[in-house]
Amino acid sequence: MTDRVRFDCRFYLGDRPCRFRRECEGCEHYSPMGVRILVVKLAAAGDVLRTTAILPPMKRRFPDSHLTWVSDPSAIPLLALNPYLDRVVPFDFESWLALSAERFDVVVCLDKEPRAAAFATRIDAGERLGFGLSRWGTIEPLNEGAWYDLELGLSDERKFRENDRSHAAIACGVAELPYEGDPYVLVLPESSIDHARGFVERLAPSDPLVGLNVGAGEVFANKSWTTSGFAELARAIDGRLGGTPLVLGGAGDRARAEEILELASGSARDGGVHRLLDFAAIVGTLDALVTGDTMAMHIAIALGVPVVVIFGPTVPQEIELYGGGRKIVASIDCAPCYRRSCDRTPTCMDSIEPETVFTALTEALDQS
């Protein structure tokens, strides 16, 4: 390495001047990368967001490190402005080609799926943590913290009943970092904040403004609360709190949203459909959010919005609210279950009464 070109400087670009527009020799902004760390966490977007809780303790352990995160393109917007990350790279062939030519001091793979494990296994690294791919093409843990995470996935008894660690604490264990209660990290662009501000101003809502996130994806059965429950809650927010319920969801949730709006008989407002970061910014304007175990929940947690989370098929103890909300857990013997389909009647979500959710909401609002 010479002073002529500082190839190891975190600001070096190669095809154009760096942001300081200085030549390397004698530049006072020279910042060597130090410990080079690659984090592989591809999906899903909500899981990617909640796994950002590992970044503050990682930076404390390696203060002069250079951090690269590889993720599916759908999650990239949630990472793009993260102040702890030096690079955010989409998971694709071109990225693998470039990263495979580099050398990392530490690679941490936090996904228990073959494509992520294979990617992490093929990268040149001094130390590997998390999950790799065995010679049989199966997922194998690479350190003790990863063993704990692996065994949770293999045992319903451990995952559903014995484990008392949050996802953030488990992820820190995989990365061999101490868990000190750091929250998720999400920074939104000004354009999205402006979009949300304009959208809410046009609504002219009465306080409190409460989001009702009515979707929950399609992976697990019954992750979303009932349409009748949401509608009754909307009427209570309007009539008893004098507030404004805002029905939120994605493009795939429009049928549910429209049904709830109709059942609410004019008590709720339509939150529409927005791009991911614009949606996140709208969540950031809320006084509180009521939701299932969803992406919207993770966004609210990251932005410090009080959240009431209704749990049915998924595990409540893995979600850390950081003191900013309430959990409502279905009181039915078969929950949690992680089932992809369900033919039980009543379902776990049928057991959640609107009055229970309303009480939790008022407590969360009083707490904020």
N, C-alpha and C positions, 0 to 999 in steps of 0.2 A: 504494500500500500504506500503510495506517495502522496505528497500534497497537491500534485498536479490535478488529479481527479479523485475525490473521496467517494469511492464506490460503496462504502459501507455507511454513508450518511443517510439518515432517515428522510432527508429532504431531496436527495438526488433523484432525478427523473430520467436522465439519459438522452431523451430526444429533444429537450428544450431546457431553458434555464429553470432553476428551482424558484420557489415563491419569493425568495430574497433577491433574485436576479443578480447573484454574485458568482464570480468564478471561485472554484474550490480553494485555490491556494491562498492561505492566510485568512479565510473566511471565519468570522467570529461566531457564525451560526452553526458551524460544524457540530453534528450530533450523531455519534456512532450508534448503531442499532443495539449494541449490547446483546443480551440474551434474546435469541430469536425464538419466538413461540408461535406455533400453529395450532389453532383451535378448529376442530372439525365438528360442527353441529349443523346438520342439514335441514331437519324438519322436525315437527311442523312449525309454522311461523310462531304460534303461541309458545311452544316449547323453546324455540330459539330465543324469544324475548325473555322468558323467565330464567334461562340459563345465563343471561348477561350478569346475573348476580355473582358469578365467579370472577368477574373482571376487577372489581376493586381489591379483593384479597390477592389476586394474581399480581396486580401492579404494586401492592405493598411488599410482596415477597420479592418481586423482580422490578425494582423501581426504574431501572434504565433499560427495560426490555422493549423489544419491537414486536407488536402483536398483530398477527394476521388471522382472520376468521373466514372460514369457507362455509357457505350456506347455500341452500336452494335459492334460485332467483326470487321466489315469492317472499322470502324473508329478508332479502337484502335491504329494502327500504327501512326496516326497523333497526338496522345496524349502521346505516350510512353515516349518521352524524354522531355516533357513539364516541365520546372523547377519549376512551381508553384504547380504541383500536387505531392502528396505523394503516391497515389495509382491510378492506372487505371484498372478498373474492367470490364470484358465483361458482357453483359446482357445475363444471362442464369440461369438455375435453381440452379446450385451450388453456384453462386454468391448471388442469393437471399437468399438461405439457410444460408450462412455465414453472410451476412449483416443484415438479420432479427434478428440475435442474438446480434447485436451491438446496441449501443445507440448513436445517433447523436444530437448535439445541434441545427443544422439547416439542413433541407433538402430543396433543390431548384430543382423543376421539371420544365424544360423549354420546354417540348414537350406537344403539345395538342393532344395526342393520348392515348387511353385507357390503353395499356400495360404499358406505362411509368407512367401515372397518378396512376394506380393501384399499381405499384411497389413502388412509392413514398409514397402513402397513407398507405401502410402496414409496412413501416419502422418506428421504434421507434425513435421519435424526439421531441425535445422541441419546435421547431418552424418549420412551413412548409410555403414555399413560392412557387409561381408559380401555378401549376395546379394539382388538385386532381381528384378523381373519386367520383361523387355524389352517393347517395343511389339508384338512378335510372340507374346507370352505364354510366352516361354521364360526359363530361368534365366540371369541375367547377373551376373558379379562386379562389385563396386563399388569395390574397391581391390586393391592388389597382393597382399596376403595372401590375399584371396579367390581371386585368380587361381591361386595355388599349389594351394589346396584343390580348385578346379574341375578343374584339369588332372590331378590325381590320380585323380579320378573318371572322366575320359575316356580314360585310358591305363593299361591293365593293366601295362605295362612299368614305368611310373613308380610305380604304387601297390604292385605286388607285389615289385619288385626294387630300384628306385632310391631310393625314399623311405626315410629313416632317422629321420624325425621322429615323435614320439608324437602321438596325437590331441590331447592337451592343448597341445602345442607348436604344432600346426597351428591349433587354435582361437584361441590367443593371437595368432598371425600374422594371422588373419582380423580380430580385434578391434584390431589394431595395438598389441599389448601385448608387452613382453619376457617370454619364458618363463624362469622362474627355478626350475622344479622344484616348484611348488606342487602339493600333492595335491588330490584331490576334497574337497568339503565336505559332510558329512552329519551332521545332528544328529537323534537319535531322541527321541521323547517318553518320559517316564517310564513311561507305561502300557505301552508296548511292551517296555521294558527289564524291567519287572516280569513281564510275560507270559513273556518268554524265560527269566528266572531261575527262575520256577516250573516251566516246562516241563522245563528241564534238571535241576533238582533232583529231579523225579519220575523221571527216567531213572536217576539215581544212577550216572553214567558213571565208567568208569575212565579215567585220563589216559594218553595224550592223547585229547581228544575231537576227532575228525576228521570234518568234513562231506564227504559225497559228493553233489555237486549233479548229478543225473542227467539233467536236461532241458536244452534249449538253444533253445527256440522252433522255429518252423516256416519261417522265412524262407529259411535256407540249409540245404542237404543236409549231413548228417554233421557237424553242429557238436558233437554229443554223443558221448562215447566209448561203446564197446560195453558192453552189459549184462554180458557175460561178464568183460570187463576190470574193471569196477567190482566185481563179485562176488569175483573173485580178490583184488583189492586189499583189500576188506573183510576177507577171511579172513586176509590178511597183517597188517593193522593189529591184528586181534584176537589172532592167534596169535604173531606175532613182536614186536609192540610192547606187547602187553598193553593196548591202548587200545580205545576205543569208536568204531566207524564209525557215523555217523548219516546215513541216506539222506534227502536233501532234494530238493524239487522243488515245482512248482505243481500245480494241479488237473489240468491237461492231461498231467502226467507220471506219473499214478498207475499206469498199466499198466506202465511201465518200472520204476518204483520197486518195485512188488510182485514183478516178475520178478527183480530184483536181490536183494531180500530172500529170495526162495525159493532162488535160486542160491547165496547166501551161507551157507545152511544154519545159520542161527541166529547167525552172527557179527556181523550188523549190526542196528541199531535203526531203527525207522521214525520219520522226522522229521515225518510228517503233512503237512497243508496249513494254511497260515496267511495272514492278511492281510499285505500288502506290508511294512509297518513292523514287524510282529511277526516276520515271516520275517527281516527285516534284523537285528533285535535278536538272534535266535537265531544267525545267522551271526556276530554280534559276540561271542558266548560261546565260539566255537570256538578250539581251539589251532591249527587249520589247515583249509583248504578245498581239495578237489580238484574241478575243474570244467572245463568248456569255456569258450569265449568268450561269457559270459552275463551277465545282470543280477546273478546271485549273485557272479560275479567282481568286478564293479564295486563291489558293496556291501562285499565283503571288502577290496578295495583302499582304499575310503573309510574303513573302520573300523580299518585297520591290522592285519588278520588275515592271517597268512602264507598265500599262495595258490599252488597248483600248477595252472597253466593248460595245458590240452591243446589245441593248435591244429591244425586240419585245413584247412577251406576258407577261413578268414579270416586276416588279416595280423597276425603277432605283433609286428612293430616298432611298430605304432600303439598298443600297450598298454604303459603305464608301470607297473611294479610298485613303484616307489619303494623298491627294495632289500628288499622284503618277500615274496619267493617265488621260484618257478622257472617257466620256460617250457619246455614240451615240444612240439616242432614235428614234424609228420608228415614222414617221409622218403620222399616219393613225388613223382614228377616233376610231376604235375598240380596239386599244392597250392602256394600257395593258388589258389582259383579263383572264389569267390563264386557258385558255381552254385546255382540254386534246386532242381535235381534232379540225380541222379547214378545212372548205371547201371553204373559201373565195379565190378569185383571183382578184388582186394580194394579196399576203400575206403581213404581216407587214415587214418581212425580205426582200421582193422584193423591198420595198421602200427605202432601204439603198443603196446608190450609192458607188461604189468602190473609187471614187475620194474623197468622204467625209471621208471614213475610212483612206485613204492614208494621207490626210491632218491632221487628228487627230493623226495618227501615227507619222508623222514628228514633230508635236508639243510635243508629249509625249517624243520622243527621245531628242529633244532640251532641254526639261525640266529636264531630268535626269542628 
